[in-house]
Amino acid sequence: MGLETLDICLLAAFVVYAVAAGLRSRRLASQNLEEYFLAGRSLTGWRAGISMAATQFAADTPLLCTGLLAVSGIFSLWWIWSYALSFLLVGFVLAPAWRRAGVLTDAELTERRYSQPAALLLRGVKAIYFGTIFNCTVLAIVLLATTRIAEPFLVWHAWLAPDLYEPLLAAVRWLDTPLTTLPDTSPEVWMRSTDNLLSIGLIVLVTVFYSTTGGLRSVVATDVLQFGVAMLATAAYAGWVLAEVGGLDGLAARLSAVYTGQAGPGGIRASQLLAFTPSQAKDVSGAFLALLALQWLVQMNADGTGYLAQRSMACRSDLDAKRASLVFTLAQVLVRSLLWITIGLGLLVLLPPEPSLSGGALVADREASFVRGIAELLPSGLKGLMLLGLLAALASTVDTHLNWGASYWSNDIYRRLICERWLGREPSQRSLVWVARGANIGLLAIALLIMFHLSSIQTAWKISLLFGAGMGVMLVLRWLWWRITAVGELTAIGVSCALAPILLLTVPDSHEALRLLLVAGVSSGAGIWASLRTARADDAQLQTFYRQVRPPGFWGPQQRALGQAPQRGRRRLGRTLLAVVSAALSVFLLLTGLGSWLFSSPAPRWFPWRSVWLVLLPVLSLGLVPVWWRQVCPHAPQLWPLSRRTRQPGRPRRAGTLRR
């Protein structure tokens, strides 16, 4: 199933572009850490948003979605779509505060926000826990997905001379760690493992080169191209699958024919498979719905911690940061999802699963079907384009996580803890950049070690969600409420780490929603309790933080000390939260309406008029646009009469006007 000459030329062209992007940006990136990690705070909104979407596209995500879709239906994808609330919260509410904080990493923020010595301890914990353990685990999941994608196409045993290949094969045998989807008893297991290791090595070598030389500028430059290629390839794949099944009408008819009167994979029926709403979906519990409502808030990136905050801080203005979040949400939740649903449903017809499969074996089979479809269904040229799109998505995720993780190692571990705290000296900017470049290699080595111990993309993803579920509430509250302390954050992290493994062992996988809710509730409650029971941060520290960052929300003592009215911050928070909710609903309603029309999905049981449902959802979606429109286009014409009362932020009232 290897590649043709045209396919290889497409891959080679991408490698040349990526290397050139790194070389083109190396001079600016070498100046200091701000240039290296934040691109000199010069990104436009659309470029930052596309870069976020490229990172989230990832090589593992289409495989994950294909597995979820086949086993639990379209409704299970709300597990991923619910994060749109978090994306918009970061952009509309917190991105301006992130930018004004003037930090390079979210770990550095702890010493701006909290008092010593707990602040320094928390900074070190975050640099290690978030920047290394979590970061490398995500990298390992993506690298594991690489083996699933590359295995059918990159057949190094057929391309390399035996004198070169045989020593590598012997080394992989000696390691005694299979790296393939084949069973351990297969005679080709070590040959395929060697091929996969070579594929990972080559892909990572190119990615590390442009990421380390050009910093965030080269990462974003390649992200924009990578996302464009990935979306073009995915659209072509979806179009080809639709043509094979007879179009959208043919897809719906064949799914209904296959699943009418009998259960499909995991016992799912056609109406359950296609449902966007919970009343028609398969086995939807109250705990699962509660998790969907809260997951965006409890996960560890709820306030943008990580590469989302990095992209927001790298924007040239607050307005660009807001636009980045909207571009990201539309690309991530709306456009990408509709294409992946098309492919996932089509593959259920064209490459149906074995009836005997169940549980983890069924999920793994469906994840692999995404790649099988590329290998078995697509012609030369289109096959190379799709492989290029997936490998480009992989490179985009890897380069972002390497660049983000290296910022912790150089800025928080090396500069703050080793040089300033331990050695008592200030490192040069050039030395910090070189440490950052070296950190890329260290992070990659750790990720590879973790990868060898992973078996399922979906299982690893859900475990990482569980360990991070207790931190999001505290991360959001530290911006909105002055009473949160460093001890409270440390407590939430500690409780989450202690509770997650216990629940993994005692609560069955069928109740994973309950596990996540328990970790989130107990950890968040413990963090808030610890904040209230321990000494608050120093008043001078809090006033300095508020004066510089001007966060929204409940900062009454600091506002009164600075001669400001406490109501202003709360009103600002209310306006932006209304914009977040209305923008998210606009996206969700449009997604559900378009998706239900495209895939002949049923209306909810409580709304039997399907035709009215299909018209109502887009109308409601467009009707909500004026509520949030001015957040991203403050100088655009008013979209409805009531918005004439809304004054642009920072614009003074005209003389003679009265406060309403």
LOPAFI-372832 format. One record per residue (C-alpha): residue in three letters; x negated, y negated, z. Coordinates in Angstrom, 3 decimals. Layout:
<pts>
  marro        px        py        pz
    ala         X         Y         Z
...
</pts>
This chain:
<pts>
  marro        px        py        pz
    met     0.000     0.000     0.000
    gly    -3.040    -2.314    -0.171
    leu    -3.316    -5.688    -1.860
    glu    -3.600    -6.693    -5.507
    thr    -6.076    -9.251    -6.859
    leu    -3.500   -12.069    -6.745
    asp    -2.732   -11.316    -3.104
    ile    -6.417   -11.409    -2.166
    cys    -6.908   -14.726    -4.016
    leu    -4.113   -16.313    -1.977
    leu    -5.741   -15.188     1.267
    ala    -9.152   -16.443     0.133
    ala    -7.721   -19.869    -0.754
    phe    -6.305   -20.247     2.744
    val    -9.642   -19.306     4.339
    val   -11.434   -21.958     2.268
    tyr    -8.906   -24.633     3.264
    ala    -9.110   -23.768     6.968
    val   -12.910   -23.847     7.023
    ala   -12.924   -27.164     5.140
    ala   -10.465   -28.664     7.654
    gly   -12.791   -27.777    10.515
    leu   -15.836   -29.239     8.801
    arg   -13.950   -32.405     7.843
    ser   -12.965   -33.146    11.462
    arg   -16.144   -32.079    13.244
    arg   -17.756   -35.530    13.491
    leu   -14.806   -37.194    15.243
    ala   -14.169   -34.139    17.412
    ser   -17.758   -34.197    18.691
    gln   -17.458   -37.698    20.203
    asn   -15.565   -36.914    23.424
    leu   -12.879   -34.711    24.948
    glu   -10.027   -37.043    23.992
    glu   -10.986   -36.798    20.333
    tyr   -11.530   -33.037    20.616
    phe    -8.359   -32.090    22.511
    leu    -5.936   -34.955    21.706
    ala    -7.095   -36.037    18.222
    gly    -7.686   -39.542    19.561
    arg    -3.938   -39.803    20.389
    ser    -3.246   -40.484    16.707
    leu    -0.658   -37.879    15.615
    thr     2.563   -38.917    13.901
    gly     5.806   -37.405    15.152
    trp     6.478   -35.136    12.213
    arg     2.940   -33.715    12.200
    ala     3.041   -33.025    15.936
    gly     6.479   -31.405    15.601
    ile     5.412   -29.193    12.706
    ser     2.290   -28.219    14.653
    met     4.457   -27.134    17.611
    ala     6.708   -25.151    15.276
    ala     3.717   -23.501    13.592
    thr     2.393   -22.368    16.962
    gln     5.798   -21.011    18.007
    phe     6.261   -19.281    14.643
    ala     3.477   -16.869    15.609
    ala     2.853   -13.504    14.003
    asp     4.601   -11.624    16.786
    thr     7.850   -13.623    16.889
    pro     9.455   -12.317    13.653
    leu     8.701    -8.781    14.808
    leu    10.174    -9.524    18.237
    cys    13.335   -11.051    16.733
    thr    13.786    -8.122    14.349
    gly    13.686    -5.705    17.288
    leu    16.096    -7.763    19.408
    leu    18.508    -8.227    16.513
    ala    18.698    -4.530    15.626
    val    19.241    -3.282    19.176
    ser    21.344    -6.055    20.744
    gly    22.698    -8.103    17.835
    ile    22.472   -11.759    16.863
    phe    23.684   -12.926    20.270
    ser    20.495   -11.611    21.918
    leu    18.542   -14.286    20.030
    trp    20.059   -16.891    22.354
    trp    17.323   -15.667    24.671
    ile    14.956   -17.575    22.374
    trp    17.275   -20.357    21.185
    ser    18.031   -21.544    24.718
    tyr    14.511   -22.986    24.876
    ala    15.719   -25.849    22.667
    leu    16.925   -27.549    25.853
    ser    13.388   -27.437    27.204
    phe    11.893   -28.754    23.947
    leu    14.274   -31.724    23.923
    leu    13.844   -32.365    27.652
    val    10.099   -32.665    27.102
    gly    10.522   -35.030    24.162
    phe    13.358   -37.292    25.293
    val    12.718   -37.405    29.062
    leu     9.144   -36.450    29.919
    ala     6.935   -37.123    26.876
    pro     6.625   -40.884    27.606
    ala     5.567   -40.054    31.174
    trp     3.045   -37.484    29.950
    arg     1.531   -40.086    27.631
    arg     1.342   -42.808    30.287
    ala    -0.338   -40.414    32.744
    gly    -3.479   -40.618    30.599
    val    -4.604   -37.048    31.338
    leu    -6.102   -34.379    29.094
    thr    -4.433   -31.367    30.734
    asp    -1.426   -30.683    32.909
    ala    -3.819   -29.370    35.580
    glu    -5.485   -32.798    35.725
    leu    -2.068   -34.335    36.389
    thr    -1.974   -32.706    39.831
    glu    -4.657   -35.058    41.172
    arg    -2.762   -38.078    39.821
    arg     0.505   -36.909    41.356
    tyr    -0.523   -35.347    44.694
    ser    -2.864   -36.049    47.601
    gln    -6.054   -34.168    48.452
    pro    -7.108   -31.508    49.321
    ala    -4.103   -29.496    48.119
    ala    -4.142   -31.325    44.768
    leu    -7.644   -30.108    43.893
    leu    -6.759   -26.544    44.906
    leu    -3.631   -26.661    42.743
    arg    -5.656   -28.015    39.826
    gly    -8.067   -25.086    40.054
    val    -5.267   -22.538    40.395
    lys    -3.502   -23.895    37.316
    ala    -6.690   -23.943    35.265
    ile    -7.245   -20.266    36.038
    tyr    -3.658   -18.982    36.219
    phe    -2.100   -20.928    33.336
    gly    -5.147   -21.711    31.222
    thr    -6.758   -18.295    31.460
    ile    -4.450   -15.484    32.635
    phe    -1.199   -16.563    30.984
    asn    -2.924   -18.054    27.979
    cys    -4.995   -14.949    27.269
    thr    -1.967   -12.690    27.738
    val    -0.074   -14.613    25.052
    leu    -3.141   -14.428    22.814
    ala    -3.309   -10.676    23.387
    ile     0.349   -10.277    22.360
    val    -0.315   -12.204    19.156
    leu    -3.440   -10.174    18.391
    leu    -1.471    -6.966    18.951
    ala     1.038    -8.206    16.388
    thr    -1.879    -8.693    13.999
    thr    -2.520    -4.962    13.989
    arg     1.130    -4.309    13.110
    ile     0.952    -6.766    10.215
    ala    -2.502    -6.039     8.810
    glu    -2.482    -2.239     9.038
    pro    -0.574    -1.464     5.811
    phe    -2.478    -4.028     3.744
    leu    -6.076    -4.514     4.891
    val    -7.495    -1.061     4.118
    trp   -11.162    -1.603     4.930
    his   -11.996     2.104     4.666
    ala   -11.224     1.889     0.941
    trp   -13.099    -1.368     0.388
    leu   -16.327    -1.011     2.376
    ala   -19.270     1.187     1.512
    pro   -19.570     4.300     3.722
    asp   -22.939     3.121     5.057
    leu   -21.204     0.044     6.516
    tyr   -17.940     1.640     7.561
    glu   -19.096     4.868     9.225
    pro   -21.071     3.212    12.096
    leu   -18.029     1.054    12.904
    leu   -15.787     4.107    12.867
    ala   -18.150     5.893    15.256
    ala   -18.142     2.892    17.612
    val   -14.329     2.811    17.706
    arg   -14.243     6.551    18.429
    trp   -16.680     5.983    21.287
    leu   -14.443     3.261    22.766
    asp   -11.630     5.848    22.809
    thr    -8.904     3.167    22.643
    pro    -6.492     3.613    19.708
    leu    -5.430     0.377    18.045
    thr    -2.710     1.508    15.665
    thr     0.991     2.283    15.432
    leu     0.180     5.900    14.561
    pro     0.555     8.570    17.264
    asp    -2.643     9.678    18.971
    thr    -2.381    13.090    17.298
    ser    -2.567    11.650    13.769
    pro    -5.769    12.484    11.856
    glu    -5.951     8.855    10.663
    val    -5.706     7.243    14.096
    trp    -9.397     6.259    14.342
    met    -9.647     5.151    10.725
    arg    -6.605     2.894    11.121
    ser    -7.918     1.602    14.454
    thr   -11.220     0.683    12.805
    asp    -9.394    -1.093     9.972
    asn    -7.313    -3.071    12.467
    leu   -10.334    -4.059    14.525
    leu   -12.089    -5.337    11.397
    ser    -8.972    -7.286    10.395
    ile    -8.721    -8.932    13.808
    gly   -12.430    -9.727    13.760
    leu   -12.301   -11.447    10.373
    ile    -9.114   -13.424    11.105
    val   -10.371   -14.541    14.492
    leu   -13.786   -15.478    13.094
    val   -12.236   -17.923    10.627
    thr    -9.819   -19.294    13.236
    val   -12.497   -19.787    15.877
    phe   -14.737   -21.556    13.361
    tyr   -12.322   -24.320    12.378
    ser   -10.827   -24.571    15.882
    thr   -14.182   -25.019    17.607
    thr   -15.716   -27.360    15.033
    gly   -12.798   -29.710    14.345
    gly   -10.806   -29.634    17.595
    leu    -7.121   -30.565    17.593
    arg    -7.376   -32.532    14.334
    ser    -8.349   -29.440    12.375
    val    -5.806   -27.355    14.294
    val    -2.951   -29.698    13.330
    ala    -4.184   -30.061     9.737
    thr    -4.117   -26.298     9.264
    asp    -0.856   -25.966    11.230
    val     1.004   -28.161     8.746
    leu    -0.152   -26.052     5.797
    gln     0.339   -22.810     7.715
    phe     3.918   -23.641     8.637
    gly     4.744   -24.679     5.088
    val     3.323   -21.455     3.681
    ala     4.994   -19.337     6.371
    met     8.425   -20.899     5.767
    leu     8.093   -20.663     1.976
    ala     7.063   -17.023     2.239
    thr     9.829   -16.212     4.722
    ala    12.433   -17.850     2.471
    ala    11.149   -15.809    -0.477
    tyr    11.272   -12.613     1.613
    ala    14.829   -13.393     2.724
    gly    15.859   -14.112    -0.862
    trp    14.373   -10.841    -2.092
    val    16.106    -8.851     0.653
    leu    19.430   -10.517    -0.174
    ala    19.001    -9.689    -3.859
    glu    18.341    -6.048    -2.950
    val    21.532    -5.749    -0.864
    gly    23.782    -7.658    -3.269
    gly    23.806   -11.142    -1.743
    leu    25.454   -12.333     1.448
    asp    28.766   -10.669     0.584
    gly    26.992    -7.420    -0.202
    leu    25.052    -7.601     3.066
    ala    28.207    -8.013     5.149
    ala    30.017    -5.268     3.234
    arg    27.165    -2.764     3.551
    leu    26.705    -3.458     7.258
    ser    30.430    -2.959     7.840
    ala    30.377     0.260     5.811
    val    27.415     1.663     7.734
    tyr    28.668     0.736    11.211
    thr    32.432     1.167    10.829
    gly    33.589     4.088    12.940
    gln    30.121     4.867    14.258
    ala    27.572     3.177    16.453
    gly    24.379     1.791    14.997
    pro    20.964     1.460    16.694
    gly    21.325     1.533    20.459
    gly    25.094     2.112    20.159
    ile    25.869    -1.279    18.565
    arg    28.771    -1.785    16.137
    ala    29.034    -4.142    13.160
    ser    31.150    -6.798    14.897
    gln    28.785    -6.755    17.890
    leu    25.739    -6.895    15.643
    leu    26.952   -10.048    13.856
    ala    28.394   -11.899    16.863
    phe    27.041   -15.336    17.807
    thr    29.344   -15.635    20.835
    pro    29.374   -13.606    24.081
    ser    32.978   -12.388    23.896
    gln    32.184   -10.370    20.747
    ala    28.616    -9.348    21.646
    lys    27.397    -6.028    23.040
    asp    27.080    -5.474    26.799
    val    26.933    -9.140    27.844
    ser    26.898    -9.432    31.629
    gly    27.431   -12.426    33.868
    ala    23.790   -12.228    34.937
    phe    22.668   -12.421    31.308
    leu    24.838   -15.476    30.634
    ala    23.509   -17.135    33.787
    leu    19.990   -16.421    32.600
    leu    20.686   -17.996    29.203
    ala    21.993   -21.092    30.963
    leu    18.936   -21.400    33.220
    gln    16.029   -19.737    31.434
    trp    14.894   -22.909    29.676
    leu    14.587   -24.576    33.099
    val    12.900   -21.811    35.090
    gln    10.163   -20.780    32.627
    met     6.617   -22.043    33.096
    asn     6.705   -24.468    30.132
    ala     9.916   -26.206    31.236
    asp     8.263   -29.635    31.504
    gly     5.987   -29.088    28.504
    thr     3.092   -27.677    30.529
    gly     0.681   -26.304    27.938
    tyr     0.398   -27.071    24.256
    leu     3.764   -28.906    24.069
    ala     2.481   -31.516    26.505
    gln    -0.821   -31.572    24.631
    arg     0.938   -32.398    21.340
    ser     3.110   -35.017    23.068
    met     0.058   -36.698    24.615
    ala    -1.690   -36.597    21.226
    cys     1.116   -38.620    19.570
    arg     0.409   -42.247    18.747
    ser     3.564   -43.562    20.496
    asp     6.462   -42.557    22.743
    leu     8.787   -42.674    19.742
    asp     6.564   -40.262    17.811
    ala     6.611   -37.875    20.775
    lys    10.429   -37.913    20.791
    arg    10.585   -37.334    17.050
    ala     8.125   -34.461    17.403
    ser    10.463   -32.655    19.798
    leu    13.425   -33.056    17.433
    val    11.465   -31.869    14.376
    phe    10.199   -28.934    16.409
    thr    13.689   -27.971    17.600
    leu    15.267   -28.139    14.141
    ala    12.468   -26.127    12.531
    gln    12.246   -23.606    15.359
    val    15.880   -22.969    16.214
    leu    17.826   -23.749    13.051
    val    15.811   -23.236     9.862
    arg    13.513   -20.425    10.945
    ser    16.199   -18.424    12.744
    leu    18.635   -18.263     9.827
    leu    15.890   -16.862     7.590
    trp    14.828   -14.250    10.129
    ile    18.405   -13.127    10.752
    thr    18.829   -12.608     7.008
    ile    15.721   -10.439     6.866
    gly    16.516    -8.488    10.033
    leu    20.065    -7.630     8.921
    gly    18.944    -6.732     5.412
    leu    16.266    -4.379     6.703
    leu    18.893    -2.490     8.725
    val    20.488    -1.606     5.382
    leu    17.387    -1.146     3.223
    leu    15.188     0.564     5.842
    pro    17.669     2.073     8.316
    pro    16.324     3.444    11.604
    glu    16.234     7.132    12.417
    pro    19.423     8.107    14.303
    ser    17.382    10.030    16.873
    leu    15.435     6.961    18.033
    ser    16.364     5.139    21.221
    gly    14.892     2.856    23.870
    gly    11.345     1.663    23.347
    ala    10.833     3.893    20.303
    leu    13.786     2.240    18.551
    val    12.515    -1.249    19.380
    ala     9.018    -0.393    18.100
    asp    10.487     1.068    14.894
    arg    12.531    -2.058    14.219
    glu     9.575    -4.341    14.967
    ala     7.505    -2.358    12.466
    ser    10.293    -2.500     9.851
    phe     9.570    -6.198     9.260
    val     6.107    -5.290     7.973
    arg     7.323    -2.142     6.192
    gly     9.720    -4.294     4.229
    ile     6.860    -6.483     3.016
    ala     4.819    -3.454     1.980
    glu     7.604    -1.420     0.365
    leu    10.040    -3.979    -1.031
    leu     8.062    -7.005    -2.231
    pro     6.146    -7.240    -5.536
    ser     2.525    -8.319    -5.921
    gly     2.100   -12.056    -5.418
    leu     5.135   -12.334    -3.185
    lys     3.640    -9.633    -0.974
    gly     0.404   -11.622    -0.728
    leu     2.324   -14.837    -0.033
    met     4.259   -13.210     2.815
    leu     1.133   -11.646     4.291
    leu    -0.576   -15.024     4.013
    gly     2.383   -16.633     5.785
    leu     2.209   -14.184     8.678
    leu    -1.565   -14.377     8.996
    ala    -1.343   -18.175     8.808
    ala     1.228   -18.086    11.613
    leu    -1.149   -15.903    13.575
    ala    -4.030   -18.314    12.999
    ser    -1.855   -21.247    14.051
    thr    -0.967   -19.594    17.351
    val    -4.516   -18.441    18.035
    asp    -6.102   -21.818    17.284
    thr    -3.615   -23.636    19.529
    his    -4.083   -21.314    22.485
    leu    -7.856   -21.383    22.124
    asn    -7.921   -25.179    21.945
    trp    -5.473   -25.562    24.839
    gly    -7.214   -22.971    27.019
    ala   -10.616   -24.509    26.335
    ser    -9.304   -27.844    27.637
    tyr    -8.802   -26.252    31.070
    trp   -12.256   -24.688    31.072
    ser   -14.110   -27.835    30.053
    asn   -12.043   -30.583    31.719
    asp   -10.772   -28.892    34.878
    ile   -13.170   -26.050    35.676
    tyr   -16.499   -27.305    34.315
    arg   -16.205   -31.081    34.725
    arg   -14.027   -31.382    37.844
    leu   -14.848   -28.276    39.869
    ile   -18.405   -27.398    38.850
    cys   -20.003   -30.742    37.954
    glu   -18.160   -33.312    40.090
    arg   -17.109   -31.229    43.087
    trp   -19.962   -28.729    43.372
    leu   -22.997   -30.366    41.719
    gly   -22.000   -33.977    42.427
    arg   -22.744   -35.351    38.962
    glu   -20.851   -36.617    35.926
    pro   -21.386   -34.506    32.765
    ser   -21.935   -36.144    29.386
    gln   -19.137   -36.163    26.841
    arg   -21.251   -34.226    24.356
    ser   -21.943   -31.460    26.884
    leu   -18.222   -31.223    27.651
    val   -17.444   -30.756    23.958
    trp   -20.018   -27.966    23.713
    val   -18.560   -26.275    26.801
    ala   -15.140   -26.493    25.157
    arg   -16.493   -24.838    22.024
    gly   -18.076   -22.055    24.041
    ala   -14.861   -21.586    26.022
    asn   -13.108   -20.527    22.817
    ile   -15.352   -17.461    22.663
    gly   -14.777   -16.588    26.322
    leu   -11.005   -16.874    26.050
    leu   -10.975   -14.734    22.937
    ala   -13.021   -12.002    24.623
    ile   -10.588   -11.864    27.567
    ala    -7.597   -11.737    25.205
    leu    -9.114    -8.817    23.288
    leu    -9.632    -6.869    26.519
    ile    -5.979    -7.409    27.477
    met    -4.796    -6.458    23.980
    phe    -6.278    -2.952    24.259
    his    -3.913    -2.267    27.183
    leu    -0.691    -3.442    25.493
    ser     1.704    -1.146    23.651
    ser     4.907    -3.111    22.929
    ile     5.220    -6.770    21.935
    gln     8.697    -7.078    23.455
    thr     7.710    -5.422    26.752
    ala     4.636    -7.618    27.186
    trp     6.653   -10.735    26.331
    lys     9.347    -9.940    28.905
    ile     6.790    -9.216    31.648
    ser     5.071   -12.547    30.989
    leu     8.475   -14.272    31.230
    leu     9.074   -12.633    34.604
    phe     5.779   -13.796    36.101
    gly     6.367   -17.346    34.881
    ala    10.037   -17.571    35.836
    gly     9.520   -19.149    39.258
    met     7.571   -22.233    38.225
    gly     9.684   -24.261    35.819
    val    12.007   -25.921    38.342
    met     9.092   -27.215    40.407
    leu     7.295   -28.498    37.310
    val    10.335   -30.513    36.230
    leu    11.120   -31.777    39.731
    arg     7.612   -33.161    40.273
    trp     8.423   -35.756    37.582
    leu    11.918   -36.574    38.827
    trp    11.633   -36.498    42.639
    trp     8.917   -38.043    44.744
    arg     9.325   -35.508    47.573
    ile     7.809   -32.529    45.709
    thr     4.304   -31.706    46.996
    ala     1.280   -29.708    45.878
    val     1.940   -27.195    48.657
    gly     5.421   -26.665    47.226
    glu     4.017   -25.891    43.774
    leu     1.421   -23.515    45.236
    thr     4.145   -21.760    47.222
    ala     6.294   -21.253    44.127
    ile     3.340   -19.788    42.216
    gly     2.433   -17.475    45.098
    val     5.979   -16.212    45.660
    ser     6.440   -15.610    41.926
    cys     3.215   -13.589    41.698
    ala     4.153   -11.511    44.758
    leu     7.799   -10.920    43.861
    ala     7.488   -10.117    40.135
    pro     5.588    -6.798    40.479
    ile     7.925    -5.645    43.270
    leu    10.978    -6.236    41.087
    leu     9.308    -4.556    38.105
    leu     8.977    -1.399    40.194
    thr    12.349    -1.492    41.967
    val    14.848    -3.038    39.520
    pro    15.546    -1.042    36.316
    asp    15.012    -2.559    32.875
    ser    18.770    -2.570    32.291
    his    18.975    -5.338    34.923
    glu    16.099    -7.479    33.656
    ala    18.306   -10.593    33.648
    leu    18.864   -10.080    37.377
    arg    15.110    -9.703    37.898
    leu    14.418   -13.011    36.197
    leu    17.133   -14.803    38.155
    leu    15.822   -13.407    41.450
    val    12.246   -14.505    40.737
    ala    13.420   -17.942    39.607
    gly    15.788   -18.499    42.524
    val    13.541   -17.239    45.319
    ser    10.370   -18.923    44.016
    ser    12.056   -22.266    43.338
    gly    13.815   -22.210    46.700
    ala    10.557   -21.407    48.488
    gly     8.772   -24.216    46.648
    ile    11.396   -26.826    47.531
    trp    11.488   -25.619    51.160
    ala     7.690   -25.844    51.425
    ser     7.739   -29.355    49.933
    leu    10.270   -30.546    52.496
    arg     8.506   -28.845    55.417
    thr     5.012   -30.153    54.653
    ala     3.619   -33.668    54.730
    arg     4.528   -35.739    51.701
    ala     1.888   -37.208    49.430
    asp     0.143   -40.398    50.508
    asp     2.318   -43.502    49.933
    ala    -0.465   -45.345    48.123
    gln    -1.002   -42.324    45.849
    leu     2.695   -42.107    44.994
    gln     2.965   -45.840    44.313
    thr    -0.080   -45.756    42.040
    phe     1.356   -42.770    40.183
    tyr     4.758   -44.408    39.774
    arg     3.280   -47.741    38.665
    gln     1.204   -46.046    35.948
    val     3.560   -43.299    34.759
    arg     7.033   -44.812    35.442
    pro     8.803   -41.435    35.593
    pro    12.618   -41.398    35.577
    gly    14.751   -40.114    38.414
    phe    14.594   -40.337    42.175
    trp    11.654   -42.559    43.169
    gly    13.495   -44.939    45.511
    pro    10.731   -45.596    48.111
    gln     8.162   -46.306    45.415
    gln    10.535   -48.519    43.427
    arg    11.475   -50.549    46.505
    ala     7.797   -50.962    47.424
    leu     7.181   -52.385    43.950
    gly    10.229   -54.661    44.075
    gln    12.350   -52.608    41.661
    ala    15.955   -51.434    41.944
    pro    16.133   -47.646    42.567
    gln    19.238   -47.383    40.404
    arg    17.245   -48.169    37.246
    gly    15.300   -44.900    37.280
    arg    18.397   -42.823    37.928
    arg    20.330   -44.533    35.148
    arg    17.452   -44.021    32.741
    leu    17.374   -40.339    33.668
    gly    21.133   -40.034    33.144
    arg    20.958   -41.607    29.669
    thr    18.120   -39.416    28.493
    leu    19.641   -36.228    29.937
    leu    22.878   -37.021    28.091
    ala    20.834   -37.350    24.896
    val    19.101   -34.015    25.588
    val    22.353   -32.122    26.121
    ser    24.116   -33.718    23.149
    ala    21.163   -33.084    20.799
    ala    20.923   -29.459    21.935
    leu    24.665   -28.975    21.435
    ser    24.393   -30.503    17.953
    val    21.749   -27.955    17.013
    phe    23.534   -25.015    18.669
    leu    26.912   -25.812    17.099
    leu    25.388   -26.234    13.642
    leu    23.401   -23.002    14.028
    thr    26.489   -21.052    15.114
    gly    28.681   -22.558    12.404
    leu    26.242   -22.013     9.532
    gly    25.245   -18.585    10.795
    ser    28.835   -17.421    11.245
    trp    29.651   -18.546     7.697
    leu    26.540   -16.995     6.122
    phe    26.742   -13.623     7.865
    ser    30.551   -13.234     8.188
    ser    30.285   -13.291    11.968
    pro    33.509   -13.010    13.984
    ala    34.981   -15.938    15.885
    pro    35.269   -15.611    19.675
    arg    38.121   -13.491    21.009
    trp    39.687   -16.547    22.635
    phe    39.746   -18.461    19.292
    pro    41.359   -16.176    16.691
    trp    41.406   -18.680    13.796
    arg    38.051   -17.959    12.126
    ser    38.466   -20.463     9.263
    val    39.164   -23.265    11.712
    trp    36.183   -22.130    13.800
    leu    33.829   -22.393    10.812
    val    34.960   -25.962    10.092
    leu    35.199   -27.095    13.712
    leu    31.614   -26.262    14.700
    pro    29.804   -28.441    12.103
    val    32.275   -31.280    12.701
    leu    31.575   -31.221    16.438
    ser    27.849   -31.008    15.730
    leu    27.897   -34.138    13.575
    gly    30.212   -35.887    16.031
    leu    27.580   -35.603    18.765
    val    24.784   -37.118    16.671
    pro    25.543   -40.761    17.639
    val    25.047   -39.890    21.315
    trp    21.348   -39.067    20.827
    trp    20.496   -40.748    17.512
    arg    19.012   -43.911    19.030
    gln    16.437   -41.856    20.953
    val    14.602   -41.010    17.721
    cys    15.697   -43.918    15.497
    pro    16.015   -46.981    17.768
    his    16.002   -49.434    14.845
    ala    18.508   -47.551    12.690
    pro    22.042   -48.905    12.110
    gln    24.634   -48.094    14.757
    leu    26.481   -44.841    14.031
    trp    29.644   -45.658    15.976
    pro    31.167   -48.776    17.527
    leu    30.521   -47.792    21.147
    ser    26.781   -47.653    20.515
    arg    26.756   -51.437    20.038
    arg    26.781   -51.630    23.802
    thr    23.520   -49.674    23.975
    arg    20.494   -51.916    24.262
    gln    17.148   -50.681    22.880
    pro    14.628   -49.855    25.613
    gly    12.432   -52.826    26.378
    arg    14.524   -55.344    24.385
    pro    15.677   -58.338    26.511
    arg    19.301   -59.358    26.666
    arg    20.355   -62.304    24.571
    ala    20.887   -65.512    26.460
    gly    24.431   -65.938    27.669
    thr    25.394   -62.256    27.595
    leu    26.925   -60.763    30.696
    arg    25.999   -57.440    32.274
    arg    28.902   -55.090    31.791
</pts>
